């Protein structure tokens, strides 16, 4: 809507992760360097943690786009609260290994055979587990056991674990000692500082074809940093709404007052005292008989409206993620089919040559 008005080629502040908008802050550069280092090491675990919306998935997707598929086979899993065996099936499915009706023993053998096959072809296998804070301890242990697969002296699988800050607490559990010993590097991504927040906004506008419109007053950047806490996804939410406000009011210059107005609007919609904060305290009471209740409590209608808005937003994001995962799975299957066809072609040519050699 506002893109044409400001001469932009696309939406600069979309909420879904997009590697083409990657902004190299100090912390994001360090996290990316750790991932690149992990790819070179080709063993053990790399752990990346960060707040919700800090840009973890953007970095990971950028890494996936940069990998040479002829050298690295990557499987991407978004974890949920699954049992250990179901987690193994998710890993196998991420690499295109058949898992239907297979026992755990057959599953492990099939997965190991796949990893060995890729290694024999000169390829390395990389597993990326996103939302790792949802992993159960038994699931984490299964991932650690997969790291024991070897071909000669070479590890068959390397894993990157990406999650929210609470995953660090999970790793500190006494039962995680063996996994901690396999972690070769760990990095936490914190919020952007005030200067980086301004650079982030200007960078995304430039990536979307911006040529100076709209103009942000210096105080506007300060207010955006204050309202967002320096978290990229929150910055995107504020700036997207800010550009919409500018378009509706035909403004080429955006002020701190505009930012305050937008931030207040978002807070009122979500029922938060400030962006990223815990929900504001709401009055409640035991519901009288006959009133609309939920669990015996009566809720403030504004809070329910805010919750509904947040749930709808999360649902849209999850749908986008599911489509992207499906697309990656289809691409992996297509690549596997092409490799199988190439191998069959080589076998046919070899058999024909062998037959010609035997002909007198």
C-alpha positions as CSV (number, residue, x, y, z in Angstrom):
1,X,0.0,0.0,0.0
2,X,2.7,2.5,1.0
3,X,5.4,1.1,-1.2
4,X,4.3,3.0,-4.3
5,X,3.9,6.2,-2.4
6,X,7.4,6.1,-1.1
7,X,8.9,4.7,-4.3
8,X,9.8,1.3,-2.7
9,X,10.2,-1.9,-4.7
10,X,8.9,-4.1,-1.9
11,X,7.9,-4.3,1.8
12,X,11.0,-3.3,3.8
13,X,9.7,-4.4,7.2
14,X,8.0,-7.7,6.7
15,X,7.9,-9.9,9.7
16,X,8.9,-13.2,8.0
17,X,12.6,-13.8,7.9
18,X,14.3,-12.9,4.6
19,X,18.0,-13.4,4.1
20,X,18.1,-10.7,1.4
21,X,17.5,-8.1,4.2
22,X,20.3,-9.5,6.4
23,X,21.8,-6.7,8.5
24,X,25.3,-7.3,9.8
25,X,25.3,-6.0,13.3
26,X,28.2,-6.9,15.6
27,X,26.3,-9.8,17.2
28,X,24.9,-11.1,13.9
29,X,28.3,-11.1,12.3
30,X,29.6,-13.1,15.2
31,X,26.8,-15.6,15.0
32,X,27.3,-16.0,11.2
33,X,31.0,-16.4,11.7
34,X,30.4,-19.2,14.2
35,X,28.1,-21.0,11.7
36,X,30.7,-20.6,9.0
37,X,33.3,-22.0,11.3
38,X,31.1,-24.9,12.1
39,X,30.6,-25.8,8.5
40,X,34.4,-25.8,8.1
41,X,34.9,-28.0,11.1
42,X,32.2,-30.5,10.0
43,X,31.7,-32.1,13.4
44,X,30.1,-31.5,16.7
45,X,27.4,-29.0,17.6
46,X,27.1,-25.2,17.1
47,X,24.6,-23.5,19.4
48,X,23.0,-20.1,18.5
49,X,20.5,-18.6,20.9
50,X,18.6,-15.2,20.9
51,X,15.5,-13.5,21.9
52,X,12.3,-14.0,19.9
53,X,12.6,-11.9,16.8
54,X,16.3,-11.3,17.2
55,X,17.1,-12.6,13.7
56,X,18.3,-16.2,14.3
57,X,16.2,-17.7,11.5
58,X,17.3,-15.1,9.1
59,X,21.0,-15.9,9.7
60,X,20.3,-19.7,9.3
61,X,18.4,-19.2,6.1
62,X,21.2,-17.1,4.7
63,X,23.6,-19.9,5.6
64,X,21.4,-22.4,3.8
65,X,21.3,-20.2,0.7
66,X,25.0,-19.9,0.6
67,X,25.8,-23.7,0.9
68,X,26.9,-25.5,-2.2
69,X,24.4,-28.4,-2.6
70,X,27.0,-30.4,-4.5
71,X,29.1,-30.5,-1.3
72,X,26.7,-30.1,1.6
73,X,23.3,-31.8,2.2
74,X,21.3,-29.8,4.7
75,X,18.3,-30.9,6.7
76,X,16.2,-28.3,8.5
77,X,13.9,-29.3,11.4
78,X,11.7,-26.9,13.4
79,X,11.3,-28.7,16.7
80,X,8.1,-29.1,18.8
81,X,7.4,-31.0,22.0
82,X,7.9,-34.4,20.4
83,X,9.1,-37.6,21.9
84,X,12.6,-38.7,21.2
85,X,11.7,-41.2,18.5
86,X,9.4,-38.7,16.7
87,X,12.3,-36.3,16.7
88,X,14.4,-38.9,14.9
89,X,11.6,-39.3,12.3
90,X,11.6,-35.6,11.8
91,X,15.4,-35.6,11.2
92,X,15.1,-38.5,8.8
93,X,12.2,-36.8,6.9
94,X,14.3,-33.6,6.7
95,X,16.9,-35.6,4.7
96,X,14.3,-37.4,2.6
97,X,14.8,-40.8,4.3
98,X,11.6,-42.9,4.4
99,X,10.3,-43.3,7.9
100,X,6.7,-44.7,7.5
101,X,6.1,-47.9,9.4
102,X,9.8,-48.3,10.3
103,X,10.9,-49.3,13.7
104,X,13.4,-47.2,15.6
105,X,16.2,-49.7,14.8
106,X,15.3,-49.7,11.1
107,X,15.0,-45.9,11.2
108,X,18.5,-45.5,12.6
109,X,20.0,-48.0,10.1
110,X,18.3,-46.2,7.2
111,X,19.5,-42.8,8.4
112,X,23.1,-44.1,8.9
113,X,23.0,-45.7,5.4
114,X,21.9,-42.3,4.0
115,X,24.7,-40.4,5.8
116,X,27.3,-43.0,4.7
117,X,26.0,-42.8,1.1
118,X,26.4,-39.0,1.0
119,X,29.9,-39.2,2.5
120,X,31.0,-41.7,-0.1
121,X,29.8,-39.2,-2.7
122,X,32.0,-36.6,-1.2
123,X,29.2,-34.7,0.5
124,X,28.7,-33.6,4.1
125,X,25.5,-33.7,6.0
126,X,24.3,-30.8,8.2
127,X,21.3,-30.8,10.5
128,X,19.8,-27.5,11.6
129,X,17.3,-27.7,14.5
130,X,15.3,-24.5,14.9
131,X,13.3,-23.7,18.0
132,X,15.7,-26.0,19.9
133,X,14.2,-24.8,23.3
134,X,11.2,-27.1,22.6
135,X,13.4,-30.2,22.5
136,X,12.9,-32.6,25.4
137,X,16.0,-34.0,27.2
138,X,15.4,-37.4,25.6
139,X,15.2,-35.8,22.1
140,X,18.5,-33.9,22.8
141,X,20.1,-37.1,23.8
142,X,19.0,-38.8,20.5
143,X,20.6,-35.9,18.6
144,X,23.8,-36.4,20.5
145,X,23.8,-40.1,19.7
146,X,23.4,-39.3,16.0
147,X,26.7,-37.4,16.3
148,X,28.4,-40.7,17.1
149,X,27.8,-41.9,13.5
150,X,31.2,-42.1,11.8
151,X,32.7,-43.3,8.6
152,X,36.3,-44.1,9.3
153,X,37.6,-41.1,11.3
154,X,35.0,-38.8,9.7
155,X,31.8,-37.7,11.5
156,X,28.8,-38.3,9.3
157,X,26.6,-35.6,10.7
158,X,27.0,-32.1,12.1
159,X,24.3,-30.3,14.0
160,X,23.4,-26.6,14.5
161,X,21.0,-26.0,17.4
162,X,19.1,-22.7,17.2
163,X,16.8,-21.6,19.9
164,X,15.5,-19.0,22.4
165,X,17.5,-18.1,25.6
166,X,16.0,-20.8,27.7
167,X,17.8,-23.4,25.6
168,X,21.0,-22.2,27.4
169,X,19.4,-23.3,30.7
170,X,18.5,-26.7,29.2
171,X,22.2,-27.2,28.2
172,X,23.3,-26.5,31.8
173,X,21.3,-29.4,33.1
174,X,23.6,-32.1,34.6
175,X,22.3,-34.6,32.1
176,X,23.4,-32.5,29.2
177,X,27.1,-32.8,30.1
178,X,27.9,-35.2,27.3
179,X,26.3,-32.8,24.8
180,X,28.1,-29.8,26.2
181,X,31.3,-31.6,25.5
182,X,30.4,-31.9,21.8
183,X,29.6,-28.2,21.5
184,X,32.5,-26.6,19.6
185,X,31.0,-23.0,19.6
186,X,28.1,-21.2,21.2
187,X,26.8,-17.6,20.5
188,X,23.9,-15.5,21.9
189,X,22.3,-12.8,19.9
190,X,21.1,-9.9,22.0
191,X,19.2,-6.7,21.0
192,X,20.6,-4.1,18.7
193,X,21.9,-0.9,20.3
194,X,20.5,2.5,19.4
195,X,23.1,3.2,16.7
196,X,22.5,-0.2,15.1
197,X,18.8,0.2,15.3
198,X,19.1,3.3,13.0
199,X,21.5,1.5,10.7
200,X,19.1,-1.5,10.6
201,X,16.1,0.7,9.5
202,X,18.1,2.6,6.9
203,X,19.6,-0.7,5.6
204,X,16.2,-2.3,5.1
205,X,14.8,0.8,3.4
206,X,17.8,0.7,1.0
207,X,17.3,-3.0,0.3
208,X,13.7,-2.2,-0.7
209,X,14.8,0.4,-3.2
210,X,14.5,3.4,-0.9
211,X,15.9,6.7,-2.1
212,X,15.5,8.9,1.0
213,X,11.7,8.8,1.4
214,X,10.4,8.8,4.0
215,X,12.8,10.9,6.0
216,X,13.2,10.0,9.7
217,X,13.9,12.7,12.2
218,X,16.8,11.8,14.5
219,X,14.5,11.7,17.5
220,X,12.3,9.2,15.6
221,X,15.1,6.6,15.6
222,X,15.6,7.1,19.4
223,X,11.9,6.6,20.0
224,X,11.9,3.4,17.8
225,X,14.8,2.0,19.8
226,X,13.1,2.8,23.1
227,X,9.7,1.3,22.0
228,X,11.2,-1.9,20.4
229,X,14.1,-2.6,22.8
230,X,16.3,-3.1,19.8
231,X,14.7,-6.4,18.8
232,X,14.5,-6.6,14.9
233,X,11.1,-8.1,14.7
234,X,9.6,-5.4,16.9
235,X,11.4,-2.8,14.9
236,X,9.8,-4.2,11.8
237,X,6.3,-4.1,13.4
238,X,6.7,-0.5,14.4
239,X,8.2,0.7,11.1
240,X,5.7,-1.1,9.0
241,X,2.9,0.6,10.8
242,X,4.8,3.9,10.8
243,X,5.1,3.9,7.0
244,X,1.4,3.1,6.7
245,X,0.7,6.1,9.0
246,X,2.9,8.3,6.8
247,X,1.1,7.2,3.7
248,X,-2.3,7.7,5.1
249,X,-1.4,11.2,6.2
250,X,0.8,12.0,3.1
251,X,3.9,12.6,5.2
252,X,7.4,12.6,3.9
253,X,9.0,13.2,7.3
254,X,8.3,10.9,10.3
255,X,8.8,12.3,13.8
256,X,9.2,10.9,17.3
257,X,5.5,11.8,17.9
258,X,4.5,9.6,15.0
259,X,6.5,6.7,16.4
260,X,4.9,7.3,19.8
261,X,1.5,7.3,18.3
262,X,2.1,4.0,16.4
263,X,3.7,2.3,19.4
264,X,0.8,3.3,21.6
265,X,-1.6,1.9,18.9
266,X,0.2,-1.4,18.8
267,X,0.3,-1.7,22.6
268,X,-3.4,-1.1,22.8
269,X,-4.1,-3.7,20.2
270,X,-1.9,-6.3,21.9
271,X,-2.7,-5.5,25.5
272,X,0.9,-4.8,26.4
273,X,2.3,-2.0,28.6
274,X,5.2,-1.8,26.2
275,X,6.3,-3.7,23.1
276,X,7.9,-7.0,24.1
277,X,6.8,-6.7,27.8
278,X,4.6,-9.1,29.7
279,X,0.9,-8.5,29.3
280,X,-0.4,-5.7,31.4
281,X,-2.2,-6.6,34.7
282,X,-5.8,-7.1,34.1
283,X,-8.6,-7.2,36.6
284,X,-10.5,-10.5,36.9
285,X,-13.1,-12.0,39.2
286,X,-15.1,-15.1,39.7
287,X,-17.7,-15.0,37.0
288,X,-21.3,-15.0,38.1
289,X,-23.6,-17.7,36.9
290,X,-24.8,-17.1,33.3
291,X,-22.0,-14.8,32.2
292,X,-19.6,-15.8,29.4
293,X,-16.7,-17.4,31.1
294,X,-13.4,-19.2,30.4
295,X,-12.1,-21.4,33.1
296,X,-14.3,-19.7,35.7
297,X,-12.8,-16.3,35.1
298,X,-14.1,-13.1,33.5
299,X,-11.6,-11.4,31.2
300,X,-11.2,-7.8,30.1
301,X,-12.6,-7.7,26.5
302,X,-9.6,-5.5,25.4
303,X,-7.2,-8.2,26.6
304,X,-9.1,-10.9,24.6
305,X,-9.0,-8.7,21.5
306,X,-5.3,-8.3,21.9
307,X,-4.8,-12.0,22.4
308,X,-6.8,-12.7,19.3
309,X,-4.7,-10.3,17.2
310,X,-1.5,-11.9,18.4
311,X,-2.8,-15.5,17.8
312,X,-3.8,-14.5,14.2
313,X,-0.4,-13.0,13.6
314,X,1.4,-16.1,14.9
315,X,-0.8,-18.3,12.8
316,X,0.1,-16.4,9.6
317,X,3.8,-16.7,10.4
318,X,3.5,-20.4,11.0
319,X,1.7,-20.9,7.7
320,X,4.4,-19.1,5.9
321,X,7.1,-21.2,7.7
322,X,5.2,-24.4,6.8
323,X,5.0,-23.5,3.1
324,X,8.8,-22.7,3.1
325,X,9.6,-26.0,4.8
326,X,7.4,-27.8,2.3
327,X,9.1,-26.1,-0.6
328,X,12.6,-27.1,0.8
329,X,11.4,-30.7,1.2
330,X,10.2,-30.8,-2.5
331,X,13.5,-29.3,-3.6
332,X,15.4,-32.0,-1.7
333,X,13.3,-34.7,-3.2
334,X,13.8,-33.3,-6.7
335,X,17.6,-33.2,-6.0
336,X,17.5,-36.9,-4.8
337,X,15.6,-37.9,-7.9
338,X,18.1,-36.2,-10.2
339,X,21.0,-37.9,-8.4
340,X,19.3,-41.3,-8.7
341,X,18.7,-40.8,-12.4
342,X,22.3,-39.8,-12.9
343,X,23.5,-42.9,-11.2
344,X,21.1,-45.1,-13.3
345,X,22.4,-43.4,-16.4
346,X,26.0,-44.2,-15.4
347,X,25.1,-47.8,-14.8
348,X,23.4,-48.2,-18.2
349,X,26.4,-46.7,-19.9
350,X,28.8,-49.0,-18.0
351,X,26.7,-52.1,-18.8
352,X,26.6,-51.2,-22.5
353,X,30.4,-50.7,-22.6
354,X,30.9,-54.0,-20.8
355,X,28.7,-55.7,-23.4
356,X,30.6,-54.1,-26.3
357,X,33.9,-55.3,-24.8
358,X,32.7,-58.9,-24.7
359,X,31.5,-58.8,-28.3
360,X,34.0,-60.6,-30.6
